[in-house]
Amino acid sequence: MAKPGPPQRLSLVVAALLVLFSHEGGPGVEACSMPAGWRPRSAVEKVLDAAVVLYGRVRAVYPDERFSYGAGTSVYTADFKVYCIMKGDRTERFINITEAGL
């Protein structure tokens, strides 16, 4: 029998956890909520924390097959043309960005 791949393995793990948490007397599950006072970071905060900040243009986008767990997966690889280095070390004019996405 073939070894289950990541999507099958993930399904098995999720199913096992659902069974575990659905039994009487098992650990309780509460709804998720953000901690008090949490807010998304602003663009300025992200730039201050980043090691590299580039300005340029995405030339091509390719889906990243390693993360193809179904529709709606938004992980990709991008070819990027660098116009300006705003922060960080010198880099190539054309770079490849992997594991990008939302």
N, CA, C and O atoms as a DFTB+ gen file, in Angstrom:
408 C
 N C O
     1  1       0.844      -1.187       0.000
     2  2       0.000       0.000       0.000
     3  2       0.881       1.239       0.000
     4  3       1.894       1.281       0.699
     5  1       0.508       2.240      -0.771
     6  2       1.289       3.471      -0.875
     7  2       1.162       4.298       0.400
     8  3       0.119       4.312       1.053
     9  1       2.226       4.969       0.728
    10  2       2.246       5.864       1.884
    11  2       1.358       7.071       1.585
    12  3       1.490       7.661       0.513
    13  1       0.449       7.464       2.502
    14  2      -0.428       8.619       2.228
    15  2       0.368       9.901       2.094
    16  3       1.311      10.142       2.848
    17  1      -0.019      10.726       1.122
    18  2       0.637      12.011       0.894
    19  2       0.170      13.043       1.899
    20  3      -0.681      12.745       2.737
    21  1       0.717      14.270       1.832
    22  2       0.359      15.321       2.798
    23  2      -1.139      15.602       2.908
    24  3      -1.630      15.734       4.029
    25  1      -1.909      15.704       1.789
    26  2      -3.334      15.985       1.958
    27  2      -4.062      14.860       2.685
    28  3      -4.916      15.118       3.533
    29  1      -3.719      13.584       2.350
    30  2      -4.367      12.464       3.013
    31  2      -3.961      12.399       4.479
    32  3      -4.796      12.169       5.354
    33  1      -2.686      12.602       4.738
    34  2      -2.179      12.559       6.109
    35  2      -2.844      13.655       6.944
    36  3      -3.226      13.423       8.090
    37  1      -2.980      14.851       6.363
    38  2      -3.625      15.958       7.065
    39  2      -5.075      15.617       7.371
    40  3      -5.562      15.918       8.461
    41  1      -5.773      14.992       6.421
    42  2      -7.170      14.598       6.635
    43  2      -7.283      13.593       7.767
    44  3      -8.198      13.675       8.587
    45  1      -6.348      12.637       7.813
    46  2      -6.376      11.638       8.881
    47  2      -6.143      12.276      10.246
    48  3      -6.809      11.924      11.220
    49  1      -5.204      13.210      10.319
    50  2      -4.914      13.889      11.584
    51  2      -6.109      14.710      12.039
    52  3      -6.470      14.678      13.215
    53  1      -6.730      15.448      11.119
    54  2      -7.898      16.261      11.462
    55  2      -9.039      15.366      11.932
    56  3      -9.703      15.679      12.921
    57  1      -9.274      14.254      11.232
    58  2     -10.347      13.338      11.620
    59  2     -10.085      12.773      13.019
    60  3     -11.005      12.679      13.832
    61  1      -8.839      12.399      13.298
    62  2      -8.500      11.857      14.615
    63  2      -8.723      12.895      15.707
    64  3      -9.234      12.569      16.779
    65  1      -8.345      14.140      15.443
    66  2      -8.552      15.195      16.440
    67  2     -10.034      15.466      16.668
    68  3     -10.452      15.697      17.802
    69  1     -10.829      15.439      15.606
    70  2     -12.273      15.651      15.766
    71  2     -12.888      14.560      16.623
    72  3     -13.733      14.836      17.475
    73  1     -12.467      13.318      16.401
    74  2     -12.973      12.216      17.217
    75  2     -12.550      12.411      18.671
    76  3     -13.361      12.233      19.579
    77  1     -11.303      12.770      18.897
    78  2     -10.789      12.971      20.249
    79  2     -11.572      14.053      20.992
    80  3     -11.941      13.868      22.152
    81  1     -11.826      15.181      20.325
    82  2     -12.488      16.301      20.988
    83  2     -14.002      16.158      21.068
    84  3     -14.649      16.913      21.793
    85  1     -14.582      15.206      20.338
    86  2     -16.035      15.076      20.351
    87  2     -16.531      14.127      21.446
    88  3     -17.730      14.107      21.725
    89  1     -15.658      13.346      22.071
    90  2     -16.084      12.411      23.114
    91  2     -16.446      13.146      24.394
    92  3     -15.870      14.182      24.725
    93  1     -17.407      12.587      25.095
    94  2     -17.798      13.134      26.390
    95  2     -16.608      13.123      27.338
    96  3     -15.850      12.154      27.368
    97  1     -16.440      14.167      28.096
    98  2     -15.380      14.222      29.078
    99  2     -14.029      14.594      28.501
   100  3     -13.054      14.718      29.242
   101  1     -13.954      14.775      27.176
   102  2     -12.700      15.159      26.541
   103  2     -12.423      16.629      26.774
   104  3     -13.256      17.341      27.336
   105  1     -11.270      17.085      26.350
   106  2     -10.944      18.501      26.532
   107  2     -11.927      19.383      25.765
   108  3     -12.346      19.043      24.659
   109  1     -12.281      20.494      26.349
   110  2     -13.218      21.409      25.712
   111  2     -12.545      22.232      24.627
   112  3     -11.345      22.497      24.688
   113  1     -13.318      22.627      23.647
   114  2     -12.804      23.453      22.566
   115  2     -13.576      24.766      22.579
   116  3     -14.807      24.777      22.573
   117  1     -12.842      25.864      22.599
   118  2     -13.478      27.172      22.610
   119  2     -13.211      27.890      21.299
   120  3     -12.254      27.577      20.591
   121  1     -14.055      28.845      20.985
   122  2     -13.874      29.634      19.773
   123  2     -12.610      30.483      19.880
   124  3     -12.242      30.931      20.966
   125  1     -11.960      30.696      18.759
   126  2     -10.748      31.520      18.738
   127  2     -11.116      32.999      18.735
   128  3     -12.108      33.400      18.127
   129  1     -10.330      33.784      19.400
   130  2     -10.494      35.232      19.348
   131  2      -9.120      35.864      19.535
   132  3      -8.231      35.271      20.146
   133  1      -8.961      37.046      19.015
   134  2      -7.687      37.737      19.128
   135  2      -7.507      38.251      20.559
   136  3      -8.483      38.590      21.228
   137  1      -6.264      38.306      21.019
   138  2      -6.006      38.826      22.361
   139  2      -6.471      40.282      22.479
   140  3      -6.511      41.017      21.492
   141  1      -6.810      40.672      23.672
   142  2      -7.250      42.047      23.904
   143  2      -6.150      43.024      23.491
   144  3      -4.984      42.835      23.836
   145  1      -6.517      44.047      22.766
   146  2      -5.561      45.061      22.346
   147  2      -4.806      44.728      21.068
   148  3      -3.999      45.536      20.608
   149  1      -5.051      43.542      20.477
   150  2      -4.354      43.171      19.248
   151  2      -4.858      44.004      18.077
   152  3      -6.048      44.305      17.980
   153  1      -3.944      44.368      17.197
   154  2      -4.308      45.058      15.956
   155  2      -3.310      44.653      14.892
   156  3      -2.176      44.306      15.218
   157  1      -3.703      44.688      13.623
   158  2      -2.730      44.359      12.576
   159  2      -1.631      45.413      12.523
   160  3      -1.868      46.585      12.818
   161  1      -0.421      44.986      12.143
   162  2       0.687      45.928      12.049
   163  2       0.509      46.822      10.830
   164  3       0.025      46.373       9.791
   165  1       0.893      48.061      10.953
   166  2       0.809      49.007       9.836
   167  2       1.936      48.731       8.847
   168  3       2.869      47.990       9.155
   169  1       1.849      49.326       7.664
   170  2       2.900      49.186       6.653
   171  2       4.232      49.727       7.185
   172  3       5.286      49.149       6.920
   173  1       4.188      50.812       7.918
   174  2       5.410      51.395       8.485
   175  2       6.063      50.422       9.461
   176  3       7.281      50.245       9.425
   177  1       5.285      49.790      10.326
   178  2       5.828      48.822      11.276
   179  2       6.443      47.626      10.555
   180  3       7.493      47.128      10.961
   181  1       5.792      47.164       9.487
   182  2       6.325      46.042       8.715
   183  2       7.663      46.409       8.075
   184  3       8.592      45.601       8.079
   185  1       7.767      47.618       7.528
   186  2       9.015      48.065       6.905
   187  2      10.124      48.186       7.949
   188  3      11.258      47.781       7.696
   189  1       9.810      48.732       9.103
   190  2      10.813      48.882      10.163
   191  2      11.341      47.530      10.639
   192  3      12.520      47.409      10.974
   193  1      10.477      46.511      10.672
   194  2      10.870      45.185      11.135
   195  2      11.543      44.341      10.056
   196  3      12.215      43.362      10.383
   197  1      11.382      44.691       8.786
   198  2      11.901      43.876       7.679
   199  2      13.408      44.046       7.520
   200  3      13.952      45.122       7.765
   201  1      14.075      42.970       7.107
   202  2      15.509      43.027       6.813
   203  2      15.750      43.573       5.412
   204  3      16.775      44.205       5.156
   205  1      14.803      43.328       4.502
   206  2      14.940      43.748       3.109
   207  2      13.621      44.356       2.653
   208  3      12.551      43.804       2.912
   209  1      13.701      45.505       1.968
   210  2      12.528      46.126       1.363
   211  2      12.912      46.474      -0.073
   212  3      13.839      47.247      -0.317
   213  1      12.176      45.883      -1.019
   214  2      12.458      46.097      -2.432
   215  2      11.263      46.722      -3.115
   216  3      10.122      46.537      -2.691
   217  1      11.533      47.467      -4.179
   218  2      10.479      48.003      -5.029
   219  2      10.715      47.420      -6.410
   220  3      11.841      47.431      -6.909
   221  1       9.662      46.913      -7.028
   222  2       9.819      46.327      -8.346
   223  2       8.503      45.846      -8.900
   224  3       7.434      46.316      -8.510
   225  1       8.597      44.893      -9.824
   226  2       7.409      44.416     -10.520
   227  2       7.435      42.897     -10.580
   228  3       8.473      42.301     -10.868
   229  1       6.295      42.269     -10.310
   230  2       6.162      40.831     -10.455
   231  2       5.977      40.539     -11.940
   232  3       5.042      41.035     -12.569
   233  1       6.879      39.726     -12.494
   234  2       6.837      39.409     -13.925
   235  2       6.017      38.164     -14.215
   236  3       5.371      38.089     -15.260
   237  1       6.025      37.193     -13.326
   238  2       5.272      35.956     -13.520
   239  2       4.990      35.319     -12.165
   240  3       5.753      35.486     -11.214
   241  1       3.885      34.589     -12.094
   242  2       3.489      33.902     -10.868
   243  2       3.188      32.451     -11.226
   244  3       2.501      32.175     -12.210
   245  1       3.712      31.519     -10.412
   246  2       3.496      30.094     -10.614
   247  2       2.956      29.496      -9.325
   248  3       3.488      29.777      -8.251
   249  1       1.902      28.670      -9.404
   250  2       1.413      28.018      -8.188
   251  2       2.501      27.122      -7.612
   252  3       3.232      26.474      -8.361
   253  1       2.612      27.082      -6.306
   254  2       3.593      26.226      -5.645
   255  2       2.927      24.878      -5.378
   256  3       2.084      24.762      -4.489
   257  1       3.307      23.868      -6.145
   258  2       2.663      22.555      -6.094
   259  2       2.832      21.870      -4.732
   260  3       2.032      21.001      -4.385
   261  1       3.838      22.237      -3.970
   262  2       4.029      21.621      -2.650
   263  2       2.906      21.970      -1.688
   264  3       2.707      21.277      -0.690
   265  1       2.171      23.037      -1.975
   266  2       1.101      23.484      -1.086
   267  2      -0.262      23.398      -1.747
   268  3      -1.167      24.145      -1.377
   269  1      -0.436      22.502      -2.722
   270  2      -1.713      22.397      -3.436
   271  2      -2.653      21.452      -2.693
   272  3      -2.857      20.311      -3.109
   273  1      -3.219      21.933      -1.600
   274  2      -4.139      21.141      -0.789
   275  2      -5.590      21.365      -1.167
   276  3      -6.483      20.961      -0.423
   277  1      -5.851      21.993      -2.294
   278  2      -7.214      22.199      -2.749
   279  2      -7.427      23.620      -3.217
   280  3      -6.523      24.455      -3.188
   281  1      -8.648      23.868      -3.649
   282  2      -8.992      25.202      -4.150
   283  2      -8.812      26.230      -3.046
   284  3      -9.083      25.957      -1.876
   285  1      -8.357      27.398      -3.425
   286  2      -8.193      28.480      -2.459
   287  2      -6.800      28.554      -1.862
   288  3      -6.498      29.485      -1.115
   289  1      -5.937      27.580      -2.183
   290  2      -4.566      27.642      -1.697
   291  2      -3.859      28.762      -2.429
   292  3      -3.817      28.764      -3.659
   293  1      -3.310      29.702      -1.708
   294  2      -2.712      30.870      -2.358
   295  2      -1.220      30.982      -2.038
   296  3      -0.739      32.044      -1.644
   297  1      -0.499      29.885      -2.212
   298  2       0.953      29.898      -2.061
   299  2       1.536      29.789      -3.457
   300  3       1.094      28.960      -4.251
   301  1       2.513      30.608      -3.760
   302  2       3.035      30.638      -5.116
   303  2       4.516      31.018      -5.126
   304  3       5.084      31.424      -4.112
   305  1       5.115      30.871      -6.300
   306  2       6.472      31.320      -6.567
   307  2       6.355      32.460      -7.566
   308  3       5.549      32.386      -8.494
   309  1       7.144      33.508      -7.393
   310  2       7.053      34.673      -8.278
   311  2       8.424      35.063      -8.798
   312  3       9.420      35.019      -8.075
   313  1       8.457      35.449     -10.078
   314  2       9.648      36.063     -10.672
   315  2       9.477      37.565     -10.511
   316  3       8.449      38.121     -10.899
   317  1      10.470      38.218      -9.945
   318  2      10.364      39.626      -9.558
   319  2      11.523      40.419     -10.152
   320  3      12.679      40.010     -10.042
   321  1      11.217      41.545     -10.776
   322  2      12.238      42.449     -11.304
   323  2      12.422      43.584     -10.305
   324  3      11.481      44.321     -10.012
   325  1      13.632      43.720      -9.786
   326  2      13.937      44.722      -8.768
   327  2      14.251      46.051      -9.443
   328  3      15.152      46.132     -10.279
   329  1      13.509      47.090      -9.079
   330  2      13.780      48.448      -9.571
   331  2      14.630      49.234      -8.579
   332  3      15.501      50.013      -8.966
   333  1      14.361      49.014      -7.291
   334  2      15.018      49.824      -6.268
   335  2      15.129      49.022      -4.975
   336  3      14.197      48.314      -4.594
   337  1      16.273      49.140      -4.304
   338  2      16.467      48.532      -2.989
   339  2      16.302      49.652      -1.965
   340  3      17.139      50.549      -1.864
   341  1      15.219      49.583      -1.216
   342  2      14.925      50.628      -0.251
   343  2      15.566      50.341       1.104
   344  3      15.830      51.262       1.878
   345  1      15.816      49.064       1.387
   346  2      16.428      48.679       2.650
   347  2      17.057      47.303       2.457
   348  3      16.439      46.415       1.871
   349  1      18.276      47.125       2.944
   350  2      18.928      45.828       2.853
   351  2      20.135      45.849       1.925
   352  3      20.509      46.888       1.381
   353  1      20.734      44.669       1.760
   354  2      21.932      44.528       0.945
   355  2      21.602      44.520      -0.547
   356  3      20.460      44.317      -0.958
   357  1      22.652      44.750      -1.340
   358  2      22.526      44.676      -2.795
   359  2      22.023      43.315      -3.219
   360  3      22.345      42.313      -2.579
   361  1      21.245      43.255      -4.277
   362  2      20.713      41.990      -4.765
   363  2      20.723      41.982      -6.291
   364  3      21.050      42.985      -6.925
   365  1      20.369      40.863      -6.860
   366  2      20.290      40.724      -8.314
   367  2      19.134      41.556      -8.859
   368  3      18.222      41.931      -8.122
   369  1      19.183      41.837     -10.144
   370  2      18.117      42.616     -10.789
   371  2      16.830      41.792     -10.908
   372  3      15.731      42.335     -10.794
   373  1      16.968      40.489     -11.135
   374  2      15.822      39.576     -11.224
   375  2      15.970      38.553     -10.111
   376  3      17.007      37.900      -9.996
   377  1      14.932      38.413      -9.288
   378  2      14.974      37.447      -8.197
   379  2      13.757      36.545      -8.262
   380  3      12.754      36.872      -8.897
   381  1      13.859      35.402      -7.593
   382  2      12.776      34.434      -7.517
   383  2      12.320      34.374      -6.064
   384  3      13.118      34.103      -5.167
   385  1      11.065      34.623      -5.842
   386  2      10.503      34.614      -4.484
   387  2       9.687      33.338      -4.333
   388  3       8.733      33.121      -5.081
   389  1      10.053      32.487      -3.370
   390  2       9.338      31.219      -3.162
   391  2       8.508      31.279      -1.895
   392  3       8.768      32.084      -1.000
   393  1       7.509      30.417      -1.833
   394  2       6.589      30.323      -0.704
   395  2       5.958      31.665      -0.372
   396  3       5.817      32.025       0.797
   397  1       5.580      32.403      -1.413
   398  2       4.898      33.674      -1.223
   399  2       3.396      33.424      -1.172
   400  3       2.925      32.395      -1.654
   401  1       2.657      34.334      -0.606
   402  2       1.207      34.185      -0.563
   403  2       0.615      34.895       0.621
   404  3       1.292      35.588       1.381
   405  1      -0.668      34.695       0.746
   406  2      -1.402      35.336       1.820
   407  2      -1.681      34.349       2.916
   408  3      -2.297      34.701       3.921
